[in-house]
């Protein structure tokens, strides 16, 4: 789809930011976001399982070396940040980091490549093709990830501290006097709810903004390539950084949930 002849710049950007969906309103499903999320999750599982099965104690191959570096990096991050005892945290952190990294990396795919491939294979008019390939530029995906983390926070807070200990934590700080317990409860509840909200919005905002800038670059015509490559090079930092931040905040929040003092 060109940015000029068929559509105005505004129409072009709006079209590319529209999801392929079924249903209406709250119950609509974004098929492109769900499809790419599942596909990239399977890519992660397939690669890591294959490397684990073929791993050798001798000189590792390039892929095994890369996987070992990622696993070692995540393991060190967990050891330095998580202060409880839970065998789930390291594999959970690895899954979050690699999965989000792969989803973010779809931002490097040229914005017109997939629609043109679909047009070439199926013959569908470009104006009828809706394909938003960056799952983390969809708030439904980022809120889904954050909701999963939030459920784990609540679960481990109650498991480690008990219901009474968890409620005591929500009501007795930061102010120690009993008359301020309702104020404490409101403040701590807002803080608790802000955690998944900040996780979801930070990831979504950065990737959505990045995708929007790629689309704006695509509308400038023949001069877009140099600018596109400069912005893509900047994303060499942004894409892994956002995956790292989401992983580290997850580790920190779960570490706080395991504190039983």
Beta strands, then each sheet from edge to edge (+ up, - down):
strand 1: 21-22
strand 2: 29-30
sheet 1: 1+ 2-
end
